């Protein structure tokens, strides 16, 4: 079953007009709306289901700079700066705590990979990441067992609570004047004189000057109805939550086969670092050549499978008129079942690394779907062919941690302001201008 998410009530009536409409009420959409509303911009969030009901509440909750793609580092730095002050800024609880993150290395080859990232990426940005020995790791992570070659540690990285963070930020956006419409799918956009003039939802039209598509795994389907090529696939993960577990690590930690984060209630979120599923669906063939380098790079951790989802998506409409019901109304919340074998492998791996987890009580499990681009770098960009239309999607498993920075950057792009970081690595056009973007081997 899906994790419990703090509910966010819908406004009673859809507005006739808004300066900006944000499509999607996940962490990226609500952060974008928050920063727009803080500028005094009239903004409306339209979410087909409920706020943060898909991947935004199903991720691990890590907020990190460590291990990021070099193209993302400046944005990750800004995101962590914002996370550190987020509870005060929004007047609510996101669960953010500066707890540090450790990547454990089993072999010398693992250490060398982390050392390459440290030398070629981290030091150029003056990050506080550092290599640590097995003994140093044991001091940071009491109860650590087994033989380890060392690790990579970033003390300033942190953790937050996915089930409360996006709802809390959405509530802050509402206090700043944002409208929030749930169970309100956007069917498409309208244009006038070549630029955005409004959106059509299942409840009617909203006139607006700009639209931000922050639809997660649904973004490519939405763009297809606009004749926009957005190569994006989804990767399925499995996660579990434990009951409170005394003597577990305060610092978030990942190693071969597992990743853990302490929760506000004293329990842990536990996932599998090494086992993720890329289901074969019709889009696998549409975008296959663009994704080959990424699948090759991560062939040990992303496993391709064929199942019933292929037929489900084969039958799904890819085109619709604005007066027709859409796939977004047919699937309010995508809720994939978690794979038991993936969860069992994670439980075994974390119990070997931390014997205290032998006694863990699993109280909840869920599946998630990560929106992935061919280079594993998000799109945070305007679309040149449709002035006033912007896309923020494809965060490739990094969206929760990077969301405050991404939301600020998207708001600045919409408003035509000087962006907080160079937005060129995130431009949409890289997928249509012959650039052939590639994943980084350092991430």
VEXNU-550980 format. One line per 3 residues: number of its first residue (from 0); their letters; for each residue y, z, x of N, C-alpha, C. Coordinates in steps of 0.2 Angstrom, whole numbers. Example, Ala and Ser with C-alpha at 12.3 -4.5 7.8 and 13.67 -1.06 7.14 Angstrom:
<atoms>
0) AS) -28,39,66,-22,39,62,-16,39,66; -11,35,64,-5,36,68,0,39,64
</atoms>
This chain:
<atoms>
0) XXX) -6,0,4,0,0,0,6,0,4; 12,-2,2,18,-3,6,21,4,7; 24,5,13,27,12,14,33,13,9
3) XXX) 34,20,7,39,22,3,46,20,6; 50,18,2,57,16,4,62,19,0; 67,22,3,72,26,-1,75,20,-6
6) XXX) 75,22,-13,77,17,-17,85,16,-17; 87,10,-18,94,8,-19,95,4,-26; 99,8,-30,99,5,-37,104,-2,-37
9) XXX) 102,-6,-41,106,-12,-42,112,-11,-46; 117,-15,-44,123,-14,-49,121,-17,-56; 125,-14,-61,123,-16,-68,124,-24,-69
12) XXX) 129,-27,-66,131,-34,-68,133,-38,-62; 130,-44,-62,132,-48,-56,139,-50,-57; 143,-50,-51,150,-52,-51,150,-60,-52
15) XXX) 156,-62,-55,157,-69,-55,159,-72,-49; 162,-68,-44,165,-71,-38,164,-66,-33; 164,-68,-27,163,-64,-21,166,-68,-15
18) XXX) 169,-65,-10,171,-68,-4,165,-71,0; 160,-67,1,153,-69,4,147,-66,0; 142,-70,0,136,-68,-3,131,-68,3
21) XXX) 127,-62,3,122,-62,8,115,-62,4; 111,-67,6,105,-68,3,100,-64,7; 97,-59,4,92,-54,8,95,-47,9
24) XXX) 91,-42,7,93,-35,7,89,-32,12; 87,-35,18,83,-32,23,89,-29,28; 86,-26,34,91,-23,38,96,-28,41
27) XXX) 95,-34,42,100,-39,45,105,-40,39; 103,-41,33,107,-43,28,112,-37,26; 109,-31,26,113,-25,24,118,-23,30
30) XXX) 116,-24,36,121,-23,42,126,-28,42; 125,-35,40,130,-40,39,135,-38,34; 132,-36,28,137,-34,23,141,-28,24
33) XXX) 138,-23,28,141,-17,30,148,-19,34; 147,-23,39,152,-25,43,157,-29,40; 155,-33,35,160,-37,31,164,-32,27
36) XXX) 161,-28,23,164,-24,19,169,-19,22; 167,-17,29,171,-13,32,178,-16,34; 178,-23,34,184,-27,36,188,-28,29
39) XXX) 185,-26,24,189,-27,17,187,-33,14; 182,-36,16,179,-43,13,175,-42,7; 177,-45,1,172,-44,-4,165,-47,-3
42) XXX) 160,-43,-3,153,-46,-1,148,-43,-6; 143,-48,-8,138,-46,-13,131,-48,-9; 127,-43,-9,120,-43,-7,116,-45,-13
45) XXX) 112,-51,-12,107,-53,-17,100,-53,-14; 96,-48,-17,89,-47,-14,84,-49,-20; 80,-53,-19,75,-55,-24,70,-49,-26
48) XXX) 69,-44,-22,65,-39,-23,69,-32,-23; 67,-28,-18,71,-22,-17,74,-21,-10; 79,-17,-9,82,-17,-2,76,-14,3
51) XXX) 76,-18,8,71,-16,14,64,-15,12; 62,-19,7,55,-18,4,50,-22,8; 52,-27,12,48,-31,17,48,-28,24
54) XXX) 48,-33,29,48,-31,36,52,-25,38; 58,-25,35,63,-20,37,61,-13,36; 56,-11,32,53,-5,31,46,-4,34
57) XXX) 44,-10,37,37,-10,39,36,-10,47; 41,-10,50,41,-11,58,40,-4,61; 40,-4,68,39,2,71,45,7,72
60) XXX) 51,4,71,56,8,71,59,9,78; 57,5,83,60,6,90,67,2,90; 71,5,94,78,3,95,79,2,103
63) XXX) 78,-4,105,77,-5,112,81,-10,115; 83,-9,122,85,-14,126,79,-17,131; 75,-12,132,70,-13,137,65,-19,135
66) XXX) 63,-23,139,59,-29,138,61,-34,134; 68,-34,133,71,-40,129,71,-46,132; 71,-52,129,73,-58,131,79,-58,134
69) XXX) 80,-61,140,87,-61,144,93,-63,139; 91,-68,135,96,-70,130,99,-65,125; 94,-60,124,96,-55,119,99,-49,121
72) XXX) 99,-48,128,101,-42,131,108,-40,129; 113,-44,130,120,-42,128,120,-39,120; 117,-43,116,117,-41,109,113,-34,108
75) XXX) 108,-33,112,104,-27,111,108,-21,114; 112,-22,119,116,-17,122,121,-15,116; 124,-20,113,129,-18,108,126,-15,102
78) XXX) 120,-17,100,116,-14,95,115,-6,96; 112,-5,102,111,2,104,117,6,104; 123,3,106,129,7,106,131,9,99
81) XXX) 130,4,94,131,5,87,126,10,84; 120,10,86,115,15,83,117,22,85; 119,23,91,121,30,94,126,33,89
84) XXX) 130,29,86,135,32,82,134,31,74; 129,28,72,128,25,66,128,31,60; 124,36,62,124,41,57,131,44,55
87) XXX) 135,45,60,142,47,59,146,41,55; 145,35,57,149,30,55,148,29,47; 142,29,45,140,28,38,140,34,34
90) XXX) 140,40,37,140,46,33,133,47,30; 128,45,34,121,45,31,116,46,36; 110,47,35,104,47,39,100,41,40
93) XXX) 100,38,46,96,32,48,90,34,52; 89,41,54,84,43,58,85,41,65; 90,39,67,91,37,74,91,43,79
96) XXX) 87,43,84,87,48,89,87,44,96; 90,47,101,90,44,108,84,48,111; 78,44,111,72,48,113,69,44,119
99) XXX) 71,38,121,68,35,127,62,31,124; 60,26,128,54,22,127,51,21,134; 44,21,134,40,20,140,35,14,138
102) XXX) 35,9,142,29,5,142,24,7,148; 18,9,146,13,10,151,10,4,154; 8,5,160,5,-1,164,-2,1,166
105) XXX) -7,-3,164,-14,-1,166,-16,-4,173; -13,-9,175,-15,-12,181,-9,-14,185; -10,-15,191,-5,-17,196,-1,-24,193
108) XXX) -5,-28,190,-2,-34,188,3,-33,182; 1,-28,178,6,-25,173,12,-23,176; 12,-19,181,18,-16,184,22,-22,187
111) XXX) 19,-27,190,23,-32,193,27,-36,188; 24,-37,182,27,-40,177,33,-36,174; 32,-30,174,38,-26,172,43,-25,177
114) XXX) 41,-26,184,46,-26,189,50,-32,189; 47,-38,188,50,-44,187,56,-44,182; 54,-41,176,60,-40,171,65,-36,174
117) XXX) 63,-30,177,68,-25,180,73,-29,185; 70,-33,189,74,-36,194,78,-42,192; 75,-46,187,79,-52,185,83,-51,179
120) XXX) 82,-46,175,86,-45,169,90,-38,169; 86,-33,169,89,-26,168,95,-25,173; 93,-26,180,98,-24,185,105,-28,184
123) XXX) 104,-34,182,110,-38,181,115,-35,175; 112,-31,171,116,-29,165,117,-21,166; 115,-18,172,116,-11,173,112,-7,168
126) XXX) 106,-9,166,103,-5,161,100,1,165; 98,7,162,95,13,165,88,12,165; 85,6,164,77,6,164,75,7,172
129) XXX) 69,10,172,67,11,179,59,11,179; 56,9,185,49,10,185,47,17,187; 42,20,184,39,26,185,32,26,187
132) XXX) 30,32,191,23,33,193,19,36,187; 13,36,188,8,39,184,10,47,183; 12,50,188,14,57,187,21,58,184
135) XXX) 25,54,185,32,54,181,31,52,174; 26,48,172,25,46,165,22,52,162; 17,56,165,14,62,162,20,67,161
138) XXX) 25,68,165,30,73,164,34,71,158; 35,64,157,39,62,151,35,62,145; 29,61,146,24,60,140,18,66,141
141) XXX) 20,72,139,15,77,140,9,76,136; 3,77,139,-3,76,136,-6,69,137; -3,65,141,-5,58,143,-12,59,147
144) XXX) -17,55,145,-23,55,149,-25,48,151; -30,48,156,-32,41,158,-29,39,165; -31,34,168,-29,31,174,-23,26,172
147) XXX) -17,27,175,-12,22,173,-9,20,180; -7,14,181,-4,11,187,4,13,187; 6,15,181,14,17,181,16,15,174
150) XXX) 23,14,174,26,12,168,33,10,169; 36,8,164,43,6,164,47,10,158; 52,14,160,55,19,156,63,17,155
153) XXX) 65,18,149,72,17,148,74,23,144; 78,28,147,79,34,143,84,33,138; 89,28,138,94,27,133,92,24,127
156) XXX) 85,21,127,83,18,121,81,23,116; 80,21,109,79,26,104,74,24,99; 75,28,93,70,26,88,74,28,81
159) XXX) 73,24,76,76,26,69,70,25,64; 72,27,58,67,27,52,68,21,48; 64,16,48,65,10,44,65,11,37
162) XXX) 61,16,34,61,17,27,68,20,24; 72,23,29,78,26,26,85,22,29; 84,19,35,90,16,38,93,11,34
165) XXX) 89,5,32,93,0,28,96,3,22; 92,7,18,95,9,12,102,13,13; 102,17,19,108,21,20,113,17,22
168) XXX) 112,11,26,117,7,28,120,3,22; 115,1,17,117,-2,11,122,2,7; 120,9,6,124,13,3,131,14,6
171) XXX) 132,14,12,138,14,15,142,7,14; 139,2,14,142,-5,12,145,-4,5; 141,-1,1,143,-1,-6,149,4,-7
174) XXX) 149,9,-3,155,13,-3,161,10,-1; 160,5,4,166,1,6,168,-5,1; 164,-5,-4,166,-11,-9,161,-16,-10
177) XXX) 155,-16,-7,150,-21,-7,147,-21,-14; 145,-26,-17,140,-26,-23,133,-27,-20; 129,-24,-24,121,-25,-22,118,-26,-28
180) XXX) 114,-32,-28,110,-35,-34,103,-35,-31; 99,-31,-34,92,-32,-33,88,-35,-38; 82,-38,-37,78,-42,-41,83,-47,-44
183) XXX) 86,-50,-39,91,-56,-40,90,-61,-35; 85,-66,-36,84,-71,-31,89,-76,-32; 92,-79,-26,96,-84,-25,92,-91,-25
186) XXX) 93,-95,-30,90,-101,-30,92,-107,-25; 99,-106,-24,102,-111,-20,109,-111,-19; 112,-115,-15,120,-115,-15,123,-121,-18
189) XXX) 129,-120,-19,133,-126,-22,139,-127,-17; 141,-134,-17,146,-136,-12,151,-139,-16; 157,-139,-13,163,-143,-16,167,-146,-10
192) XXX) 168,-152,-10,172,-155,-5,169,-154,2; 162,-154,2,158,-153,8,157,-146,10; 159,-141,7,158,-135,10,156,-130,4
195) XXX) 153,-124,6,151,-119,1,156,-117,-4; 154,-117,-10,158,-115,-16,155,-110,-20; 148,-109,-19,145,-104,-23,138,-104,-22
198) XXX) 134,-99,-25,127,-98,-25,125,-98,-33; 119,-100,-34,116,-100,-41,110,-95,-40; 110,-89,-43,105,-85,-44,101,-85,-50
201) XXX) 96,-82,-51,92,-82,-57,96,-79,-63; 101,-76,-61,105,-73,-67,112,-77,-68; 113,-82,-64,119,-86,-65,123,-88,-58
204) XXX) 129,-90,-59,133,-92,-53,137,-87,-50; 138,-87,-44,143,-83,-40,147,-87,-36; 154,-88,-38,158,-92,-33,159,-88,-27
207) XXX) 159,-91,-21,161,-88,-15,163,-93,-10; 166,-91,-4,168,-95,1,163,-96,7; 158,-91,7,153,-91,13,147,-88,10
210) XXX) 141,-90,13,135,-88,12,131,-86,18; 128,-80,19,124,-79,24,117,-78,22; 112,-82,25,105,-82,23,102,-77,28
213) XXX) 100,-71,26,96,-67,30,89,-65,26; 86,-70,25,80,-70,21,73,-69,24; 73,-67,31,67,-65,34,62,-71,34
216) XXX) 56,-70,32,51,-75,32,52,-80,27; 57,-79,22,58,-84,17,63,-89,19; 66,-88,25,72,-92,26,71,-99,27
219) XXX) 65,-101,30,64,-108,32,62,-112,25; 59,-108,20,58,-111,14,64,-113,10; 69,-108,10,75,-109,7,79,-115,10
222) XXX) 79,-115,17,82,-121,21,79,-127,19; 73,-128,18,70,-134,17,72,-137,10; 74,-133,5,77,-136,-1,84,-138,0
225) XXX) 87,-137,6,94,-139,8,93,-145,13; 87,-147,14,86,-153,19,88,-150,26; 87,-144,28,88,-141,34,82,-139,38
228) XXX) 81,-142,44,75,-140,48,76,-133,51; 72,-129,49,72,-122,52,65,-120,54; 63,-121,60,56,-120,62,55,-112,63
231) XXX) 51,-110,58,49,-102,58,42,-101,55; 39,-97,58,32,-95,56,32,-87,55; 27,-85,52,26,-77,52,20,-75,55
234) XXX) 21,-69,58,15,-66,62,14,-59,58; 7,-58,56,5,-52,53,4,-46,57; 6,-40,55,4,-34,59,1,-29,54
237) XXX) -1,-24,57,-4,-18,54,-2,-12,57; 0,-7,52,4,-1,54,1,5,50; 1,11,53,-1,17,50,3,22,51
240) XXX) 3,27,46,7,33,47,3,39,47; 4,44,51,0,50,52,4,56,49; 0,61,47,3,67,45,6,70,51
243) XXX) 10,75,50,13,79,56,8,81,61; 10,79,67,5,80,73,8,84,78; 7,91,79,10,95,84,8,92,91
246) XXX) 12,93,96,11,92,103,10,84,105; 12,80,100,13,73,102,19,71,106; 20,65,108,25,63,113,32,63,109
249) XXX) 37,65,111,44,64,108,46,57,110; 45,54,116,47,48,118,42,43,115; 45,37,112,41,32,110,37,28,116
252) XXX) 31,26,115,27,24,120,23,18,118; 22,13,122,17,7,120,13,6,126; 7,4,125,2,3,130,-3,-2,128
255) XXX) -8,-4,132,-13,-9,129,-16,-7,123; -15,-11,117,-18,-9,111,-15,-4,106; -9,-1,108,-6,3,104,2,4,105
258) XXX) 5,6,100,12,8,101,14,14,96; 17,19,98,18,25,94,26,27,94; 28,30,88,35,32,87,34,39,83
261) XXX) 37,44,85,38,50,81,42,49,76; 41,52,70,44,51,64,48,57,62; 53,57,58,57,63,56,53,68,53
264) XXX) 48,67,50,43,72,47,38,75,52; 39,73,58,34,76,63,27,72,64; 26,67,59,21,63,60,22,57,65
267) XXX) 18,52,65,19,46,69,18,40,66; 22,35,68,20,28,66,16,25,72; 10,22,70,6,19,75,4,12,74
270) XXX) 5,8,78,4,1,78,0,-2,84; -2,-8,83,-6,-11,88,-2,-16,92; -1,-15,99,3,-19,103,-1,-26,104
273) XXX) -7,-26,104,-11,-32,106,-14,-36,101; -14,-34,95,-18,-38,90,-13,-40,84; -11,-46,84,-7,-48,78,-10,-55,76
276) XXX) -9,-57,70,-12,-63,67,-7,-68,65; -8,-74,67,-4,-80,65,-9,-84,60; -7,-83,54,-12,-87,49,-10,-94,49
279) XXX) -15,-98,49,-14,-105,48,-12,-107,41; -6,-110,40,-3,-112,34,0,-119,34; 2,-122,29,5,-129,30,10,-129,35
282) XXX) 15,-124,35,20,-124,40,18,-124,47; 11,-122,48,8,-122,55,8,-129,58; 7,-134,53,6,-141,55,13,-144,56
285) XXX) 18,-142,51,25,-145,51,28,-143,58; 27,-137,60,31,-134,66,27,-133,72; 20,-135,71,15,-133,77,18,-135,84
288) XXX) 20,-142,85,22,-143,92,27,-139,95; 32,-137,90,37,-133,93,35,-126,95; 29,-123,92,27,-117,93,22,-116,98
291) XXX) 19,-122,101,14,-122,106,15,-118,112; 21,-118,115,23,-114,121,23,-107,119; 25,-105,113,25,-97,112,18,-95,111
294) XXX) 14,-99,107,7,-96,106,3,-96,113; 4,-101,117,1,-101,124,3,-95,128; 9,-93,128,12,-88,131,9,-81,129
297) XXX) 8,-80,122,6,-74,119,-2,-75,117; -6,-79,120,-12,-80,117,-17,-74,117; -15,-69,121,-19,-63,121,-17,-58,116
300) XXX) -11,-59,113,-9,-54,108,-8,-57,101; -8,-64,100,-7,-67,94,-13,-71,93; -17,-70,87,-23,-73,86,-23,-77,80
303) XXX) -24,-84,80,-24,-88,75,-30,-88,70; -28,-87,64,-34,-87,59,-32,-91,53; -38,-94,50,-37,-98,43,-40,-93,38
306) XXX) -36,-93,33,-38,-89,27,-35,-91,20; -35,-87,15,-33,-89,9,-26,-91,8; -22,-88,13,-15,-89,13,-13,-97,13
309) XXX) -17,-101,17,-16,-108,17,-16,-111,10; -20,-109,6,-20,-112,-1,-15,-110,-5; -13,-103,-4,-7,-101,-8,-1,-104,-6
312) XXX) 0,-105,0,6,-109,2,6,-116,1; 0,-119,1,-1,-126,-1,1,-127,-8; 0,-123,-12,2,-124,-19,9,-122,-21
315) XXX) 12,-118,-16,19,-116,-17,24,-122,-17; 28,-122,-22,33,-127,-22,38,-127,-16; 40,-133,-14,44,-133,-8,51,-136,-10
318) XXX) 51,-138,-16,58,-141,-19,58,-139,-26; 65,-137,-28,66,-135,-35,73,-136,-36; 75,-137,-43,81,-138,-45,84,-131,-46
321) XXX) 91,-130,-47,94,-124,-47,93,-121,-54; 91,-124,-59,89,-121,-65,82,-120,-66; 78,-120,-61,71,-119,-61,69,-112,-57
324) XXX) 64,-109,-60,62,-103,-56,59,-105,-49; 60,-101,-44,58,-102,-37,53,-98,-35; 50,-100,-29,45,-95,-26,47,-88,-25
327) XXX) 54,-88,-24,57,-81,-23,56,-76,-29; 56,-79,-34,55,-75,-41,48,-74,-42; 43,-78,-39,36,-78,-40,33,-72,-36
330) XXX) 36,-71,-30,34,-66,-25,40,-62,-24; 41,-56,-27,47,-52,-26,46,-48,-20; 40,-46,-18,39,-42,-12,33,-45,-9
333) XXX) 33,-48,-3,27,-50,1,24,-44,4; 18,-42,2,14,-36,4,7,-38,7; 7,-40,13,0,-42,16,-4,-36,17
336) XXX) -10,-37,16,-15,-31,17,-16,-30,25; -16,-24,27,-17,-23,34,-24,-24,36; -25,-26,42,-32,-27,44,-35,-21,47
339) XXX) -41,-19,44,-44,-12,46,-46,-12,54; -48,-18,56,-51,-18,63,-45,-17,68; -39,-20,66,-33,-19,70,-31,-12,70
342) XXX) -31,-9,65,-29,-2,64,-34,3,68; -41,1,67,-46,5,71,-45,4,79; -43,-2,81,-42,-3,88,-36,1,91
345) XXX) -31,1,87,-25,5,88,-27,12,89; -30,15,84,-32,22,84,-36,24,90; -41,20,92,-45,21,98,-41,21,104
348) XXX) -36,16,104,-32,15,111,-27,21,111; -24,23,106,-19,29,107,-23,35,108; -29,36,105,-33,42,106,-35,43,113
351) XXX) -37,37,117,-39,37,124,-33,39,128; -27,37,126,-21,38,130,-18,45,129; -19,48,123,-16,54,121,-22,58,117
354) XXX) -26,62,120,-31,65,116,-29,69,110; -23,71,109,-21,74,103,-21,70,97; -21,63,98,-22,59,92,-29,58,90
357) XXX) -34,61,93,-41,61,91,-41,65,84; -37,69,83,-37,73,76,-32,71,71; -29,65,73,-23,63,68,-26,61,61
360) XXX) -22,63,56,-24,61,49,-20,55,47; -23,50,45,-20,44,43,-18,45,36; -12,45,34,-10,46,27,-8,39,23
363) XXX) -6,34,27,-4,28,24,-5,22,29; -6,17,26,-7,10,31,-3,5,27; -1,0,31,2,-6,27,2,-12,32
366) XXX) 3,-18,29,4,-24,33,11,-26,33; 13,-30,38,20,-33,38,19,-40,41; 25,-44,39,25,-51,41,32,-52,45
369) XXX) 31,-54,52,37,-54,56,39,-62,56; 45,-63,55,48,-70,55,50,-72,63; 46,-77,65,46,-79,72,49,-86,73
372) XXX) 53,-87,78,55,-94,80,51,-96,86; 52,-103,87,48,-105,93,50,-102,100; 56,-100,101,58,-97,107,58,-89,107
375) XXX) 56,-86,101,56,-79,99,63,-76,100; 68,-80,99,75,-78,99,78,-80,92; 82,-75,89,84,-76,82,90,-82,82
378) XXX) 91,-84,75,96,-88,74,102,-84,71; 107,-84,74,113,-80,71,119,-85,72; 120,-89,66,124,-95,67,127,-98,61
381) XXX) 132,-102,61,134,-106,56,130,-113,56; 130,-116,51,127,-123,50,132,-128,50; 133,-132,55,139,-137,55,139,-142,49
384) XXX) 133,-144,47,133,-149,41,135,-146,35; 135,-139,34,137,-136,28,142,-131,29; 148,-132,30,153,-127,32,153,-121,27
387) XXX) 153,-115,29,153,-109,25,146,-107,24; 141,-110,27,134,-108,27,131,-105,33; 129,-99,34,127,-96,40,120,-93,39
390) XXX) 116,-93,45,109,-91,45,109,-85,50; 105,-80,48,103,-74,52,96,-73,51; 91,-75,55,84,-75,54,80,-76,60
393) XXX) 74,-75,60,69,-77,65,70,-72,71; 70,-65,69,71,-60,74,65,-59,78; 59,-61,76,53,-61,80,51,-54,83
396) XXX) 51,-50,78,49,-43,79,54,-38,82; 60,-41,83,66,-37,86,71,-35,81; 71,-37,75,76,-37,71,79,-30,69
399) XXX) 74,-25,68,76,-19,66,81,-15,72; 78,-16,78,82,-13,83,89,-16,85; 89,-22,84,95,-26,86,99,-27,80
402) XXX) 98,-25,74,101,-26,68,109,-24,68; 111,-19,70,118,-17,70,122,-22,74; 120,-24,80,123,-29,84,123,-36,80
405) XXX) 117,-38,78,117,-44,74,121,-44,68; 122,-39,64,126,-38,58,133,-39,60; 135,-36,66,142,-36,68,144,-43,70
408) XXX) 139,-46,74,141,-53,76,141,-58,70; 136,-57,66,137,-62,60,143,-61,56; 145,-55,55,152,-54,51,157,-57,55
411) XXX) 157,-57,62,163,-60,65,163,-67,65; 157,-70,65,156,-77,65,159,-80,58; 157,-76,53,159,-78,46,166,-78,45
414) XXX) 169,-73,48,177,-72,48,181,-76,53; 177,-80,57,181,-84,62,184,-79,68; 181,-73,69,184,-69,74,181,-70,81
417) XXX) 184,-67,86,181,-67,93,174,-63,92; 169,-66,94,162,-63,93,161,-58,99; 158,-52,97,157,-47,102,153,-49,108
420) XXX) 148,-54,107,144,-57,113,144,-64,112; 142,-68,117,142,-75,117,136,-77,112; 138,-81,106,133,-82,101,129,-89,103
423) XXX) 131,-92,108,127,-99,109,120,-98,110; 117,-93,113,109,-93,113,106,-92,106; 110,-91,101,108,-90,94,109,-96,89
426) XXX) 112,-101,92,115,-106,88,109,-110,84; 110,-112,78,105,-115,74,103,-122,77; 109,-125,80,108,-132,82,103,-133,88
429) XXX) 101,-128,91,96,-129,97,89,-132,94; 88,-131,88,82,-134,85,82,-141,83; 88,-144,83,89,-150,80,93,-155,85
432) XXX) 95,-152,91,99,-157,95,95,-159,101; 88,-158,101,84,-160,107,84,-155,112; 86,-149,111,86,-144,117,79,-142,119
435) XXX) 74,-142,114,67,-140,115,67,-133,118; 70,-128,114,70,-121,116,63,-118,118; 63,-114,123,57,-111,125,57,-104,125
438) XXX) 51,-100,124,51,-93,125,52,-91,132; 54,-85,134,55,-83,140,49,-79,143; 46,-81,148,40,-77,151,42,-70,153
441) XX) 48,-68,153,50,-61,155,50,-56,150; 50,-59,143,51,-54,138,44,-51,136
</atoms>
